[in-house]
Amino acid sequence: MYNAMTYSDVKNFGLTLFRHLQERFVQDETKQKRLSRGDVDDEELGFHIARTLASGGNQDTHKVIVIDEVD
């Protein structure tokens, strides 16, 4: 569970979420991407998060992320 209000901006939250999703869904550490603020814009970061969610875990389940209070 994440509280987006504890992050200084949307990109910090997105990078944290991306790292945690990779730890959970990308088993091969050599395939995990190392992203920093300067590597991606907000749209690219969203694409990386979506691709990580689609690639990991049981394909018969749906993954849902609810984000509130991100300004």
N, C-alpha and C positions, 0 to 999 in steps of 0.2 A: 504494500500500500504506500502510495506517495502523496505527500501534501505539496502541491505545486506552489503554494504561497511561501514555502521555505526556500525557494530558489530565487536567485537575483533576476533571472530572466528566462524566457522560454527556451533559449538555446541550451542553457545549463541544465534545465530539466530534461530536455530531449536527449542530450548526451548521456546523462545519468541513466535514463530509461533505456537507451540503446545499449549501454554497457551491461546493464543487468539482464536484458533480454538475450544478449549474446552469451552470457555466462550460463543462462538457463537452456537455450535452444541450440547453440552451436557447440557441439561436443568436441570437435577438432580445433584446438586452440590455434593451430597454424592458419586456419581459415577465418579467424576472428579479425575484424578490421579495427585498427586503432585510429579513432577519429578525434580531432581536437577542434576548437572553435573556428580556426582559420581554414580547416579542410572543407567544410560544407556550409551551404546556406540553409535556411530553415526548411525549404522545400526538399532539398537533397537529403537532409537529415530525416524528414518524414518518410521519404522513399526507402532509406536504409532500415528504418524501424519496421515499416510494412513488410519489406522483403525478409527480414529476420523472423517476424511473426509467421509468415507464410511458409518458411523453410523448416521450421523446427517442430518437434513433437509429433503427436498423433494427428494425421491428416483428417481423421473423422471428427475431430473436435474443433470448435470455434473458439477463437481467442478474442476477448473484448477488453478494450482499455477505455475507461471513462475518465476524462480529464475535466476538472472543474477549477475555476478560479485562476486560469492562466491568462494573464493580461499582456 
